[in-house]
Amino acid sequence: MALFPLTRILRKTTNHSQLVLSLLLQFSTQSYSLSTPKLFSFTSAFHQTFSKQSRLSHFTSHFSTLRSFPTRIVTDPFAFSPPSTHARDPREQILLDSIKRVAHFDSETQAMASLDEAGVEADVNLVYSVIWALREEWRLAFLAFKLGERQGSLDEKVSELMVWVLGNCKKFNIAWCLIRDMYKSSFSTRRAMLVMIDRYAAANDPCEAIRTFSIMEKFRITPDEEAFLFLLNALCQHGNVEEAEEFMLVNKKVFPLAANSFNIILNGWCNIFVDVFESKRVWREMSNYCITPNATSYAHMISCFSKVGNLFDSLRLYDEMKKRGWVPDLEVYNSLIFVLTRENCFKEALKMLDKMKATGLQPDSATYNSMILPLCDEGKLEDARNVLATMIGENLSLSTGTYHAFLKCAGFKETLEILDRMRIAGLGPSNDTFLLILHKFFKLEQPENALRVWVEMKKYEIDADSTHYTVLVEGLASCGLLIKARKFYVEMRSNGHLDDPKLKKLVKEPFQGNKHERQQQVSKVKRNKPVGLWKGSAMEHKKSRKQSRKRKNEESDSKF
């Protein structure tokens, strides 16, 4: 198969990357918002029903406060999982200690010689387990890989995991060398190439992700439709939806346009960016190319409309998909229940729940969370508690999203109780949990409670990162506690976090004027700050490129 035309996307690739790939080919002949909520007693919400919940054997998270319900994505073909802990090899800790001891040796030769002296015979499973344990420290993981190589204890699974670790740490040149060695050893490199595609997309380098796909045949791998769809999905999941869509259209002669490929693009605009304008445009493009939307297409669009509170179009598409013979699934009903509850139609949401049950579908945790979250946002705590009681009564496990929803409305005492419940349930609390709490108390102008929560973080073994410090320093400054803000800024720098010039300016100069003016000054700093709480800058930089397209779409919205 000839290489596909990549148009302008591939012309962005740097000369350095081209050189690396050419050398390798020689060896081959891969925010939340908070409007001052009404505080409530967490005890009254949970104590009456928690006894049933505590009998559940385990908890799983089906719901996120960032995405109100799950979205459809292409199945991940290389989902790495931790080794089984049922029978942990006693040699694992010995080898881990040995690797950490030689980590600072001057040369790899000395380090490997010392590991040989440790006398640990590593089989394939042990090498995999050690690499997994060291996945956050690629140099140490690579020492374990090299030890496995010396002892003949490598297979495709171990090599793919090492490629994934290197890709996570953006050590792509070394990862390519591993793939070359896999090829020379007659290992299949297909999954390793898919790992590289995904890791390039995660590193916001869509050009290299596409180039990796295009050279798969050089490693005697057919870049088939499965790999093509995987590439599109990887690009979209990591915020490169425009590049994915262009690549899909450019290669329509090789991979004919179909509902499956368009659905991946729709998922990007509907559920990753939640961009109604672009979603409508892609929907129209499907019609222009004579592609008939299927059940997944409707599910994505209904999900998008529900997330922005567009009740009319959500219900309209729901009726339309049924008329066209598509059967709504659980995801569609969860979206409709969410938007009905959000738009103050709670009774109708309950009727929709009954209608869903009548079709034979059983509600899951996400279904009830789709009601709890908007109810808590609106301060309708009695309704939220009733839904929670029903949820637990049906032996459905609470999720992180359930706890986060109630955290938004909890006072300090109740917040501590929720955190304790989360710990007991094995659902955190996580870094995001404490970011949510800090934002809440600063929004309520309760800096004293924010500081008390800061102390609680250490009890839950949560290490504050730069985002936590930024929220704390800005919050304290906005409340007029400049001395404390400076203290934590100094602590942030002493802990090794990168300096932020705007944050430095915020704590360096004393504020002038009243409290309202101080808050305006802090807000100005936040607007200029290129750090997002939930999303990285990988997505943000695309917004400006879409503005002109949105204006054109507005003119044709009536056609949708």
Secondary structure, DSSP 8 states (H G I E B T S, - for coil): ------HHHHHTS-HHHHHHHHHHHTT------------B-HHHHHTTTHHHHTT-S-------SSSSS-------TT------STT--THHHHHHHHHHHTTT-SSHHHHHHHHHHHT----HHHHHHHHHHTTT-HHHHHHHHHHHHHTT---HHHHHHHHHHHHHTT-HHHHHHHHHHHHHTT---HHHHHHHHHHHHHTT-HHHHHHHHHTGGGGT----HHHHHHHHHHHHHTT-HHHHHHHHHHTTTTS---HHHHHHHHHIIIIIS--HHHHHHHHHHHHHTT----HHHHHHHHHHHHHTT-HHHHHHHHHHHHHTT----HHHHHHHHHHHHHTT-HHHHHHHHHHHHHTT----HHHHHHHHHHHHHTT-HHHHHHHHHHHHHTT----HHHHHHHHTTB-HHHHHHHHHHHHHHT----HHHHHHHHHHHHHTT-HHHHHHHHHHHHHTT----HHHHHHHHHHHHHTT-HHHHHHHHHHHHHTT----HHHHHHHHS---S-HHHHHHHHHHHHHH----SSS-HHHHTTHHHHHHHHHHHHHHGGG-
